[in-house]
Amino acid sequence: MSKKNTWTPTQENTGEVKENQYIPSVIAEKCIGDGSCVAFAPNVFALNKDNIAEVIHESGADDETILLAAQVCPVKAIKII
């Protein structure tokens, strides 16, 4: 018997974007500008001119990446809603 190739549509080949369940926000008063969130999710977070993290695109990564970026913050300045 030959093995059938199964094809599953993905975001890359359908153009569909899955809506995230997690919405990140930064508690600016707690942020120390470590940049860990930017390193893990550069399409979601950026450091502003004051070296404080900001959300630049709340759906710029998948939920797992957003959650990981929040978890690596050393001062827990990222809130997920």
PDB file of N, CA, C and O in Angstrom:
ATOM      1  N   MET A   1       0.834  -1.183   0.000  1.00  0.00           N
ATOM      2  CA  MET A   1       0.000   0.000   0.000  1.00  0.00           C
ATOM      3  C   MET A   1       0.875   1.242   0.000  1.00  0.00           C
ATOM      4  O   MET A   1       1.905   1.300   0.673  1.00  0.00           O
ATOM      5  N   SER A   2       0.448   2.224  -0.761  1.00  0.00           N
ATOM      6  CA  SER A   2       1.203   3.476  -0.782  1.00  0.00           C
ATOM      7  C   SER A   2       0.632   4.442   0.259  1.00  0.00           C
ATOM      8  O   SER A   2      -0.564   4.464   0.548  1.00  0.00           O
ATOM      9  N   LYS A   3       1.519   5.205   0.781  1.00  0.00           N
ATOM     10  CA  LYS A   3       1.125   6.165   1.809  1.00  0.00           C
ATOM     11  C   LYS A   3       0.634   7.445   1.133  1.00  0.00           C
ATOM     12  O   LYS A   3       1.338   8.006   0.293  1.00  0.00           O
ATOM     13  N   LYS A   4      -0.554   7.910   1.485  1.00  0.00           N
ATOM     14  CA  LYS A   4      -1.105   9.129   0.907  1.00  0.00           C
ATOM     15  C   LYS A   4      -0.492  10.341   1.573  1.00  0.00           C
ATOM     16  O   LYS A   4      -0.293  10.364   2.787  1.00  0.00           O
ATOM     17  N   ASN A   5      -0.199  11.331   0.785  1.00  0.00           N
ATOM     18  CA  ASN A   5       0.238  12.605   1.346  1.00  0.00           C
ATOM     19  C   ASN A   5      -0.986  13.362   1.810  1.00  0.00           C
ATOM     20  O   ASN A   5      -1.957  13.509   1.068  1.00  0.00           O
ATOM     21  N   THR A   6      -0.937  13.834   3.021  1.00  0.00           N
ATOM     22  CA  THR A   6      -2.050  14.645   3.507  1.00  0.00           C
ATOM     23  C   THR A   6      -1.601  16.082   3.557  1.00  0.00           C
ATOM     24  O   THR A   6      -0.508  16.378   4.038  1.00  0.00           O
ATOM     25  N   TRP A   7      -2.409  16.954   3.078  1.00  0.00           N
ATOM     26  CA  TRP A   7      -2.095  18.369   3.020  1.00  0.00           C
ATOM     27  C   TRP A   7      -3.064  19.118   3.903  1.00  0.00           C
ATOM     28  O   TRP A   7      -4.281  18.988   3.777  1.00  0.00           O
ATOM     29  N   THR A   8      -2.503  19.899   4.795  1.00  0.00           N
ATOM     30  CA  THR A   8      -3.325  20.693   5.696  1.00  0.00           C
ATOM     31  C   THR A   8      -3.050  22.154   5.411  1.00  0.00           C
ATOM     32  O   THR A   8      -1.890  22.565   5.434  1.00  0.00           O
ATOM     33  N   PRO A   9      -4.068  22.955   5.145  1.00  0.00           N
ATOM     34  CA  PRO A   9      -3.826  24.367   4.884  1.00  0.00           C
ATOM     35  C   PRO A   9      -3.257  25.057   6.123  1.00  0.00           C
ATOM     36  O   PRO A   9      -3.657  24.779   7.254  1.00  0.00           O
ATOM     37  N   THR A  10      -2.329  25.947   5.880  1.00  0.00           N
ATOM     38  CA  THR A  10      -1.733  26.727   6.968  1.00  0.00           C
ATOM     39  C   THR A  10      -1.887  28.206   6.653  1.00  0.00           C
ATOM     40  O   THR A  10      -2.332  28.577   5.567  1.00  0.00           O
ATOM     41  N   GLN A  11      -1.521  29.036   7.600  1.00  0.00           N
ATOM     42  CA  GLN A  11      -1.609  30.478   7.396  1.00  0.00           C
ATOM     43  C   GLN A  11      -0.785  30.902   6.181  1.00  0.00           C
ATOM     44  O   GLN A  11      -1.193  31.787   5.429  1.00  0.00           O
ATOM     45  N   GLU A  12       0.380  30.266   5.989  1.00  0.00           N
ATOM     46  CA  GLU A  12       1.260  30.653   4.896  1.00  0.00           C
ATOM     47  C   GLU A  12       0.632  30.417   3.529  1.00  0.00           C
ATOM     48  O   GLU A  12       0.825  31.217   2.613  1.00  0.00           O
ATOM     49  N   ASN A  13      -0.119  29.325   3.380  1.00  0.00           N
ATOM     50  CA  ASN A  13      -0.621  29.024   2.047  1.00  0.00           C
ATOM     51  C   ASN A  13      -2.092  29.362   1.843  1.00  0.00           C
ATOM     52  O   ASN A  13      -2.614  29.174   0.745  1.00  0.00           O
ATOM     53  N   THR A  14      -2.766  29.851   2.867  1.00  0.00           N
ATOM     54  CA  THR A  14      -4.162  30.243   2.681  1.00  0.00           C
ATOM     55  C   THR A  14      -4.372  31.739   2.855  1.00  0.00           C
ATOM     56  O   THR A  14      -5.382  32.285   2.411  1.00  0.00           O
ATOM     57  N   GLY A  15      -3.413  32.404   3.505  1.00  0.00           N
ATOM     58  CA  GLY A  15      -3.561  33.826   3.762  1.00  0.00           C
ATOM     59  C   GLY A  15      -4.452  34.124   4.956  1.00  0.00           C
ATOM     60  O   GLY A  15      -4.638  35.288   5.313  1.00  0.00           O
ATOM     61  N   GLU A  16      -5.011  33.081   5.584  1.00  0.00           N
ATOM     62  CA  GLU A  16      -5.869  33.288   6.739  1.00  0.00           C
ATOM     63  C   GLU A  16      -5.021  33.564   7.976  1.00  0.00           C
ATOM     64  O   GLU A  16      -3.947  32.989   8.148  1.00  0.00           O
ATOM     65  N   VAL A  17      -5.511  34.437   8.818  1.00  0.00           N
ATOM     66  CA  VAL A  17      -4.816  34.751  10.056  1.00  0.00           C
ATOM     67  C   VAL A  17      -5.702  34.305  11.214  1.00  0.00           C
ATOM     68  O   VAL A  17      -6.862  34.706  11.317  1.00  0.00           O
ATOM     69  N   LYS A  18      -5.144  33.480  12.070  1.00  0.00           N
ATOM     70  CA  LYS A  18      -5.880  33.003  13.230  1.00  0.00           C
ATOM     71  C   LYS A  18      -5.888  34.092  14.291  1.00  0.00           C
ATOM     72  O   LYS A  18      -4.850  34.689  14.576  1.00  0.00           O
ATOM     73  N   GLU A  19      -7.035  34.352  14.870  1.00  0.00           N
ATOM     74  CA  GLU A  19      -7.147  35.351  15.910  1.00  0.00           C
ATOM     75  C   GLU A  19      -6.573  34.807  17.208  1.00  0.00           C
ATOM     76  O   GLU A  19      -6.871  33.681  17.605  1.00  0.00           O
ATOM     77  N   ASN A  20      -5.748  35.612  17.866  1.00  0.00           N
ATOM     78  CA  ASN A  20      -5.134  35.197  19.126  1.00  0.00           C
ATOM     79  C   ASN A  20      -6.143  35.238  20.260  1.00  0.00           C
ATOM     80  O   ASN A  20      -7.059  36.059  20.276  1.00  0.00           O
ATOM     81  N   GLN A  21      -5.954  34.341  21.198  1.00  0.00           N
ATOM     82  CA  GLN A  21      -6.749  34.353  22.420  1.00  0.00           C
ATOM     83  C   GLN A  21      -6.119  35.281  23.445  1.00  0.00           C
ATOM     84  O   GLN A  21      -6.820  35.879  24.261  1.00  0.00           O
ATOM     85  N   TYR A  22      -4.791  35.401  23.405  1.00  0.00           N
ATOM     86  CA  TYR A  22      -4.070  36.214  24.377  1.00  0.00           C
ATOM     87  C   TYR A  22      -3.821  37.612  23.831  1.00  0.00           C
ATOM     88  O   TYR A  22      -3.368  37.779  22.699  1.00  0.00           O
ATOM     89  N   ILE A  23      -4.120  38.606  24.643  1.00  0.00           N
ATOM     90  CA  ILE A  23      -3.851  39.999  24.275  1.00  0.00           C
ATOM     91  C   ILE A  23      -2.864  40.560  25.294  1.00  0.00           C
ATOM     92  O   ILE A  23      -3.193  40.695  26.473  1.00  0.00           O
ATOM     93  N   PRO A  24      -1.645  40.888  24.837  1.00  0.00           N
ATOM     94  CA  PRO A  24      -0.631  41.375  25.767  1.00  0.00           C
ATOM     95  C   PRO A  24      -0.739  42.875  26.010  1.00  0.00           C
ATOM     96  O   PRO A  24      -1.158  43.633  25.134  1.00  0.00           O
ATOM     97  N   SER A  25      -0.356  43.287  27.210  1.00  0.00           N
ATOM     98  CA  SER A  25      -0.211  44.705  27.515  1.00  0.00           C
ATOM     99  C   SER A  25       0.975  44.842  28.461  1.00  0.00           C
ATOM    100  O   SER A  25       1.306  43.909  29.194  1.00  0.00           O
ATOM    101  N   VAL A  26       1.610  46.003  28.442  1.00  0.00           N
ATOM    102  CA  VAL A  26       2.785  46.250  29.261  1.00  0.00           C
ATOM    103  C   VAL A  26       2.417  47.203  30.392  1.00  0.00           C
ATOM    104  O   VAL A  26       1.776  48.229  30.166  1.00  0.00           O
ATOM    105  N   ILE A  27       2.822  46.860  31.594  1.00  0.00           N
ATOM    106  CA  ILE A  27       2.664  47.747  32.741  1.00  0.00           C
ATOM    107  C   ILE A  27       3.924  48.603  32.778  1.00  0.00           C
ATOM    108  O   ILE A  27       4.941  48.203  33.345  1.00  0.00           O
ATOM    109  N   ALA A  28       3.850  49.778  32.174  1.00  0.00           N
ATOM    110  CA  ALA A  28       5.024  50.626  31.961  1.00  0.00           C
ATOM    111  C   ALA A  28       5.756  50.968  33.255  1.00  0.00           C
ATOM    112  O   ALA A  28       6.983  51.070  33.272  1.00  0.00           O
ATOM    113  N   GLU A  29       5.008  51.142  34.328  1.00  0.00           N
ATOM    114  CA  GLU A  29       5.619  51.509  35.601  1.00  0.00           C
ATOM    115  C   GLU A  29       6.524  50.403  36.148  1.00  0.00           C
ATOM    116  O   GLU A  29       7.445  50.678  36.917  1.00  0.00           O
ATOM    117  N   LYS A  30       6.266  49.160  35.756  1.00  0.00           N
ATOM    118  CA  LYS A  30       7.074  48.029  36.229  1.00  0.00           C
ATOM    119  C   LYS A  30       8.237  47.703  35.299  1.00  0.00           C
ATOM    120  O   LYS A  30       9.220  47.094  35.721  1.00  0.00           O
ATOM    121  N   CYS A  31       8.128  48.105  34.033  1.00  0.00           N
ATOM    122  CA  CYS A  31       9.119  47.730  33.022  1.00  0.00           C
ATOM    123  C   CYS A  31      10.483  48.362  33.330  1.00  0.00           C
ATOM    124  O   CYS A  31      10.577  49.552  33.629  1.00  0.00           O
ATOM    125  N   ILE A  32      11.538  47.537  33.250  1.00  0.00           N
ATOM    126  CA  ILE A  32      12.908  48.028  33.468  1.00  0.00           C
ATOM    127  C   ILE A  32      13.712  48.069  32.165  1.00  0.00           C
ATOM    128  O   ILE A  32      14.911  48.348  32.185  1.00  0.00           O
ATOM    129  N   GLY A  33      13.063  47.793  31.044  1.00  0.00           N
ATOM    130  CA  GLY A  33      13.728  47.870  29.753  1.00  0.00           C
ATOM    131  C   GLY A  33      14.691  46.731  29.476  1.00  0.00           C
ATOM    132  O   GLY A  33      15.639  46.899  28.709  1.00  0.00           O
ATOM    133  N   ASP A  34      14.469  45.584  30.081  1.00  0.00           N
ATOM    134  CA  ASP A  34      15.342  44.418  29.898  1.00  0.00           C
ATOM    135  C   ASP A  34      15.371  43.954  28.439  1.00  0.00           C
ATOM    136  O   ASP A  34      16.419  43.540  27.944  1.00  0.00           O
ATOM    137  N   GLY A  35      14.246  44.020  27.761  1.00  0.00           N
ATOM    138  CA  GLY A  35      14.175  43.658  26.350  1.00  0.00           C
ATOM    139  C   GLY A  35      13.954  42.184  26.068  1.00  0.00           C
ATOM    140  O   GLY A  35      13.968  41.771  24.909  1.00  0.00           O
ATOM    141  N   SER A  36      13.752  41.382  27.104  1.00  0.00           N
ATOM    142  CA  SER A  36      13.507  39.949  26.881  1.00  0.00           C
ATOM    143  C   SER A  36      12.271  39.722  26.031  1.00  0.00           C
ATOM    144  O   SER A  36      12.255  38.847  25.165  1.00  0.00           O
ATOM    145  N   CYS A  37      11.241  40.510  26.278  1.00  0.00           N
ATOM    146  CA  CYS A  37      10.003  40.359  25.508  1.00  0.00           C
ATOM    147  C   CYS A  37      10.247  40.641  24.021  1.00  0.00           C
ATOM    148  O   CYS A  37       9.698  39.964  23.151  1.00  0.00           O
ATOM    149  N   VAL A  38      11.069  41.639  23.751  1.00  0.00           N
ATOM    150  CA  VAL A  38      11.398  41.990  22.366  1.00  0.00           C
ATOM    151  C   VAL A  38      12.188  40.859  21.708  1.00  0.00           C
ATOM    152  O   VAL A  38      11.973  40.541  20.538  1.00  0.00           O
ATOM    153  N   ALA A  39      13.098  40.260  22.463  1.00  0.00           N
ATOM    154  CA  ALA A  39      13.894  39.155  21.923  1.00  0.00           C
ATOM    155  C   ALA A  39      13.024  37.954  21.565  1.00  0.00           C
ATOM    156  O   ALA A  39      13.261  37.299  20.550  1.00  0.00           O
ATOM    157  N   PHE A  40      12.032  37.663  22.381  1.00  0.00           N
ATOM    158  CA  PHE A  40      11.167  36.507  22.141  1.00  0.00           C
ATOM    159  C   PHE A  40      10.041  36.795  21.156  1.00  0.00           C
ATOM    160  O   PHE A  40       9.620  35.897  20.426  1.00  0.00           O
ATOM    161  N   ALA A  41       9.546  38.024  21.121  1.00  0.00           N
ATOM    162  CA  ALA A  41       8.420  38.358  20.239  1.00  0.00           C
ATOM    163  C   ALA A  41       8.617  39.755  19.629  1.00  0.00           C
ATOM    164  O   ALA A  41       7.908  40.695  19.988  1.00  0.00           O
ATOM    165  N   PRO A  42       9.577  39.888  18.711  1.00  0.00           N
ATOM    166  CA  PRO A  42       9.888  41.210  18.142  1.00  0.00           C
ATOM    167  C   PRO A  42       8.775  41.808  17.292  1.00  0.00           C
ATOM    168  O   PRO A  42       8.786  43.012  17.037  1.00  0.00           O
ATOM    169  N   ASN A  43       7.827  41.010  16.852  1.00  0.00           N
ATOM    170  CA  ASN A  43       6.698  41.535  16.083  1.00  0.00           C
ATOM    171  C   ASN A  43       5.550  41.970  16.978  1.00  0.00           C
ATOM    172  O   ASN A  43       4.541  42.491  16.503  1.00  0.00           O
ATOM    173  N   VAL A  44       5.713  41.748  18.290  1.00  0.00           N
ATOM    174  CA  VAL A  44       4.682  42.121  19.258  1.00  0.00           C
ATOM    175  C   VAL A  44       5.157  43.280  20.130  1.00  0.00           C
ATOM    176  O   VAL A  44       4.399  44.212  20.401  1.00  0.00           O
ATOM    177  N   PHE A  45       6.414  43.218  20.566  1.00  0.00           N
ATOM    178  CA  PHE A  45       6.949  44.209  21.504  1.00  0.00           C
ATOM    179  C   PHE A  45       8.122  44.978  20.905  1.00  0.00           C
ATOM    180  O   PHE A  45       8.847  44.470  20.049  1.00  0.00           O
ATOM    181  N   ALA A  46       8.293  46.219  21.374  1.00  0.00           N
ATOM    182  CA  ALA A  46       9.452  47.037  21.028  1.00  0.00           C
ATOM    183  C   ALA A  46       9.757  47.931  22.228  1.00  0.00           C
ATOM    184  O   ALA A  46       8.878  48.221  23.040  1.00  0.00           O
ATOM    185  N   LEU A  47      10.999  48.356  22.325  1.00  0.00           N
ATOM    186  CA  LEU A  47      11.359  49.319  23.370  1.00  0.00           C
ATOM    187  C   LEU A  47      11.191  50.716  22.796  1.00  0.00           C
ATOM    188  O   LEU A  47      11.627  50.987  21.677  1.00  0.00           O
ATOM    189  N   ASN A  48      10.561  51.605  23.556  1.00  0.00           N
ATOM    190  CA  ASN A  48      10.365  52.976  23.082  1.00  0.00           C
ATOM    191  C   ASN A  48      11.608  53.821  23.376  1.00  0.00           C
ATOM    192  O   ASN A  48      12.618  53.293  23.843  1.00  0.00           O
ATOM    193  N   LYS A  49      11.541  55.105  23.109  1.00  0.00           N
ATOM    194  CA  LYS A  49      12.704  55.989  23.289  1.00  0.00           C
ATOM    195  C   LYS A  49      13.150  56.084  24.738  1.00  0.00           C
ATOM    196  O   LYS A  49      14.295  56.443  25.013  1.00  0.00           O
ATOM    197  N   ASP A  50      12.253  55.766  25.672  1.00  0.00           N
ATOM    198  CA  ASP A  50      12.585  55.774  27.099  1.00  0.00           C
ATOM    199  C   ASP A  50      13.036  54.398  27.585  1.00  0.00           C
ATOM    200  O   ASP A  50      13.208  54.178  28.784  1.00  0.00           O
ATOM    201  N   ASN A  51      13.225  53.471  26.635  1.00  0.00           N
ATOM    202  CA  ASN A  51      13.655  52.103  26.928  1.00  0.00           C
ATOM    203  C   ASN A  51      12.612  51.323  27.740  1.00  0.00           C
ATOM    204  O   ASN A  51      12.954  50.497  28.587  1.00  0.00           O
ATOM    205  N   ILE A  52      11.356  51.600  27.468  1.00  0.00           N
ATOM    206  CA  ILE A  52      10.229  50.908  28.095  1.00  0.00           C
ATOM    207  C   ILE A  52       9.528  50.097  27.005  1.00  0.00           C
ATOM    208  O   ILE A  52       9.309  50.591  25.898  1.00  0.00           O
ATOM    209  N   ALA A  53       9.180  48.859  27.322  1.00  0.00           N
ATOM    210  CA  ALA A  53       8.509  48.001  26.342  1.00  0.00           C
ATOM    211  C   ALA A  53       7.110  48.518  26.037  1.00  0.00           C
ATOM    212  O   ALA A  53       6.404  49.042  26.899  1.00  0.00           O
ATOM    213  N   GLU A  54       6.747  48.350  24.788  1.00  0.00           N
ATOM    214  CA  GLU A  54       5.407  48.702  24.314  1.00  0.00           C
ATOM    215  C   GLU A  54       4.905  47.581  23.406  1.00  0.00           C
ATOM    216  O   GLU A  54       5.694  46.887  22.764  1.00  0.00           O
ATOM    217  N   VAL A  55       3.612  47.418  23.362  1.00  0.00           N
ATOM    218  CA  VAL A  55       3.006  46.484  22.410  1.00  0.00           C
ATOM    219  C   VAL A  55       2.863  47.230  21.092  1.00  0.00           C
ATOM    220  O   VAL A  55       2.209  48.271  21.023  1.00  0.00           O
ATOM    221  N   ILE A  56       3.483  46.686  20.045  1.00  0.00           N
ATOM    222  CA  ILE A  56       3.392  47.323  18.726  1.00  0.00           C
ATOM    223  C   ILE A  56       2.387  46.621  17.824  1.00  0.00           C
ATOM    224  O   ILE A  56       1.860  47.223  16.888  1.00  0.00           O
ATOM    225  N   HIS A  57       2.119  45.345  18.107  1.00  0.00           N
ATOM    226  CA  HIS A  57       1.144  44.593  17.311  1.00  0.00           C
ATOM    227  C   HIS A  57       0.688  43.407  18.159  1.00  0.00           C
ATOM    228  O   HIS A  57       1.384  42.394  18.237  1.00  0.00           O
ATOM    229  N   GLU A  58      -0.471  43.530  18.789  1.00  0.00           N
ATOM    230  CA  GLU A  58      -0.886  42.512  19.758  1.00  0.00           C
ATOM    231  C   GLU A  58      -1.117  41.132  19.154  1.00  0.00           C
ATOM    232  O   GLU A  58      -1.143  40.144  19.887  1.00  0.00           O
ATOM    233  N   SER A  59      -1.281  41.042  17.859  1.00  0.00           N
ATOM    234  CA  SER A  59      -1.408  39.724  17.230  1.00  0.00           C
ATOM    235  C   SER A  59      -0.228  39.450  16.297  1.00  0.00           C
ATOM    236  O   SER A  59      -0.375  38.776  15.277  1.00  0.00           O
ATOM    237  N   GLY A  60       0.938  39.979  16.656  1.00  0.00           N
ATOM    238  CA  GLY A  60       2.134  39.821  15.825  1.00  0.00           C
ATOM    239  C   GLY A  60       2.844  38.491  15.999  1.00  0.00           C
ATOM    240  O   GLY A  60       3.875  38.256  15.369  1.00  0.00           O
ATOM    241  N   ALA A  61       2.318  37.623  16.837  1.00  0.00           N
ATOM    242  CA  ALA A  61       2.881  36.289  17.034  1.00  0.00           C
ATOM    243  C   ALA A  61       1.765  35.370  17.521  1.00  0.00           C
ATOM    244  O   ALA A  61       0.677  35.818  17.883  1.00  0.00           O
ATOM    245  N   ASP A  62       2.061  34.092  17.520  1.00  0.00           N
ATOM    246  CA  ASP A  62       1.055  33.144  18.009  1.00  0.00           C
ATOM    247  C   ASP A  62       0.956  33.228  19.532  1.00  0.00           C
ATOM    248  O   ASP A  62       1.827  33.794  20.194  1.00  0.00           O
ATOM    249  N   ASP A  63      -0.104  32.663  20.065  1.00  0.00           N
ATOM    250  CA  ASP A  63      -0.361  32.731  21.505  1.00  0.00           C
ATOM    251  C   ASP A  63       0.792  32.170  22.335  1.00  0.00           C
ATOM    252  O   ASP A  63       1.148  32.737  23.368  1.00  0.00           O
ATOM    253  N   GLU A  64       1.369  31.070  21.889  1.00  0.00           N
ATOM    254  CA  GLU A  64       2.459  30.436  22.636  1.00  0.00           C
ATOM    255  C   GLU A  64       3.656  31.384  22.755  1.00  0.00           C
ATOM    256  O   GLU A  64       4.267  31.476  23.819  1.00  0.00           O
ATOM    257  N   THR A  65       3.987  32.077  21.686  1.00  0.00           N
ATOM    258  CA  THR A  65       5.110  33.010  21.698  1.00  0.00           C
ATOM    259  C   THR A  65       4.822  34.211  22.591  1.00  0.00           C
ATOM    260  O   THR A  65       5.697  34.664  23.329  1.00  0.00           O
ATOM    261  N   ILE A  66       3.603  34.724  22.525  1.00  0.00           N
ATOM    262  CA  ILE A  66       3.217  35.865  23.377  1.00  0.00           C
ATOM    263  C   ILE A  66       3.290  35.476  24.843  1.00  0.00           C
ATOM    264  O   ILE A  66       3.798  36.238  25.665  1.00  0.00           O
ATOM    265  N   LEU A  67       2.784  34.296  25.175  1.00  0.00           N
ATOM    266  CA  LEU A  67       2.832  33.832  26.557  1.00  0.00           C
ATOM    267  C   LEU A  67       4.267  33.645  27.029  1.00  0.00           C
ATOM    268  O   LEU A  67       4.599  34.008  28.157  1.00  0.00           O
ATOM    269  N   LEU A  68       5.111  33.090  26.190  1.00  0.00           N
ATOM    270  CA  LEU A  68       6.520  32.900  26.535  1.00  0.00           C
ATOM    271  C   LEU A  68       7.204  34.242  26.769  1.00  0.00           C
ATOM    272  O   LEU A  68       7.969  34.390  27.723  1.00  0.00           O
ATOM    273  N   ALA A  69       6.938  35.213  25.913  1.00  0.00           N
ATOM    274  CA  ALA A  69       7.527  36.548  26.080  1.00  0.00           C
ATOM    275  C   ALA A  69       7.113  37.163  27.411  1.00  0.00           C
ATOM    276  O   ALA A  69       7.922  37.818  28.068  1.00  0.00           O
ATOM    277  N   ALA A  70       5.874  36.959  27.811  1.00  0.00           N
ATOM    278  CA  ALA A  70       5.409  37.472  29.103  1.00  0.00           C
ATOM    279  C   ALA A  70       6.091  36.750  30.253  1.00  0.00           C
ATOM    280  O   ALA A  70       6.443  37.369  31.258  1.00  0.00           O
ATOM    281  N   GLN A  71       6.278  35.458  30.111  1.00  0.00           N
ATOM    282  CA  GLN A  71       6.875  34.667  31.180  1.00  0.00           C
ATOM    283  C   GLN A  71       8.346  34.986  31.407  1.00  0.00           C
ATOM    284  O   GLN A  71       8.834  34.852  32.530  1.00  0.00           O
ATOM    285  N   VAL A  72       9.065  35.404  30.368  1.00  0.00           N
ATOM    286  CA  VAL A  72      10.495  35.687  30.535  1.00  0.00           C
ATOM    287  C   VAL A  72      10.777  37.081  31.072  1.00  0.00           C
ATOM    288  O   VAL A  72      11.925  37.396  31.383  1.00  0.00           O
ATOM    289  N   CYS A  73       9.770  37.912  31.186  1.00  0.00           N
ATOM    290  CA  CYS A  73       9.969  39.256  31.742  1.00  0.00           C
ATOM    291  C   CYS A  73      10.437  39.123  33.191  1.00  0.00           C
ATOM    292  O   CYS A  73       9.744  38.518  34.009  1.00  0.00           O
ATOM    293  N   PRO A  74      11.619  39.686  33.520  1.00  0.00           N
ATOM    294  CA  PRO A  74      12.149  39.500  34.870  1.00  0.00           C
ATOM    295  C   PRO A  74      11.363  40.189  35.966  1.00  0.00           C
ATOM    296  O   PRO A  74      11.469  39.811  37.132  1.00  0.00           O
ATOM    297  N   VAL A  75      10.568  41.204  35.609  1.00  0.00           N
ATOM    298  CA  VAL A  75       9.785  41.932  36.611  1.00  0.00           C
ATOM    299  C   VAL A  75       8.280  41.743  36.428  1.00  0.00           C
ATOM    300  O   VAL A  75       7.471  42.407  37.076  1.00  0.00           O
ATOM    301  N   LYS A  76       7.925  40.820  35.530  1.00  0.00           N
ATOM    302  CA  LYS A  76       6.511  40.490  35.271  1.00  0.00           C
ATOM    303  C   LYS A  76       5.690  41.740  34.921  1.00  0.00           C
ATOM    304  O   LYS A  76       4.618  41.981  35.477  1.00  0.00           O
ATOM    305  N   ALA A  77       6.233  42.523  33.982  1.00  0.00           N
ATOM    306  CA  ALA A  77       5.578  43.756  33.559  1.00  0.00           C
ATOM    307  C   ALA A  77       4.621  43.551  32.392  1.00  0.00           C
ATOM    308  O   ALA A  77       4.013  44.509  31.913  1.00  0.00           O
ATOM    309  N   ILE A  78       4.484  42.326  31.936  1.00  0.00           N
ATOM    310  CA  ILE A  78       3.580  42.045  30.818  1.00  0.00           C
ATOM    311  C   ILE A  78       2.354  41.320  31.350  1.00  0.00           C
ATOM    312  O   ILE A  78       2.449  40.283  32.006  1.00  0.00           O
ATOM    313  N   LYS A  79       1.211  41.898  31.048  1.00  0.00           N
ATOM    314  CA  LYS A  79      -0.069  41.324  31.471  1.00  0.00           C
ATOM    315  C   LYS A  79      -0.736  40.722  30.240  1.00  0.00           C
ATOM    316  O   LYS A  79      -0.748  41.327  29.168  1.00  0.00           O
ATOM    317  N   ILE A  80      -1.281  39.544  30.406  1.00  0.00           N
ATOM    318  CA  ILE A  80      -2.006  38.875  29.323  1.00  0.00           C
ATOM    319  C   ILE A  80      -3.485  38.862  29.692  1.00  0.00           C
ATOM    320  O   ILE A  80      -3.865  38.405  30.770  1.00  0.00           O
ATOM    321  N   ILE A  81      -4.322  39.375  28.773  1.00  0.00           N
ATOM    322  CA  ILE A  81      -5.759  39.374  29.026  1.00  0.00           C
ATOM    323  C   ILE A  81      -6.461  38.556  27.967  1.00  0.00           C
ATOM    324  O   ILE A  81      -7.685  38.427  27.996  1.00  0.00           O
TER     325      ILE A  81
END
